[in-house]
């Protein structure tokens, strides 16, 4: 099995696992992992997972900073760009290149909302609201974050 085939196999396996867990907890639309509750969200027949809940596992008081530190890295921006190019016909590659060129500089700040608005991204989005709000990402992107 080649590297590309192996990673595709692993991603499909994990996606199946998440789909099973989602089906199992469909009433609650949550998943319990290591004692932490993670909200799942279905949008256009795709599963999205709360990055905010995953980040709270790492740092309960600064979950948004955990997400911002992750999204501003070069590797993350490159991953998100590839995912969007494969899954989003309305993705704006020129804005993506701008973010990619700025990544890693000390003054570079990026939020999921800024990323989505500038590039037309569909893989990551923020929802407002005290209950059910936060940053959500497609299951494959959430796996990269976790």
Rosetta blueprint (number, residue, H / E / L):
1 X L
2 X L
3 X H
4 X H
5 X H
6 X H
7 X H
8 X H
9 X H
10 X H
11 X H
12 X H
13 X H
14 X H
15 X H
16 X H
17 X H
18 X H
19 X H
20 X H
21 X H
22 X H
23 X H
24 X H
25 X L
26 X L
27 X L
28 X L
29 X L
30 X E
31 X E
32 X E
33 X E
34 X L
35 X L
36 X E
37 X E
38 X E
39 X E
40 X E
41 X E
42 X E
43 X E
44 X L
45 X L
46 X E
47 X E
48 X E
49 X E
50 X E
51 X H
52 X H
53 X H
54 X H
55 X H
56 X H
57 X H
58 X H
59 X L
60 X L
61 X L
62 X L
63 X H
64 X H
65 X H
66 X H
67 X H
68 X H
69 X H
70 X H
71 X H
72 X L
73 X L
74 X H
75 X H
76 X H
77 X H
78 X H
79 X H
80 X H
81 X H
82 X H
83 X H
84 X H
85 X H
86 X H
87 X H
88 X L
89 X L
90 X L
91 X L
92 X L
93 X H
94 X H
95 X H
96 X H
97 X H
98 X H
99 X H
100 X H
101 X H
102 X H
103 X L
104 X L
105 X L
106 X L
107 X L
108 X L
109 X L
110 X L
111 X L
112 X H
113 X H
114 X H
115 X H
116 X H
117 X H
118 X H
119 X H
120 X L
121 X L
122 X L
123 X L
124 X E
125 X E
126 X E
127 X E
128 X L
129 X L
130 X L
131 X L
132 X L
133 X L
134 X E
135 X E
136 X E
137 X E
138 X E
139 X H
140 X H
141 X H
142 X H
143 X H
144 X H
145 X H
146 X L
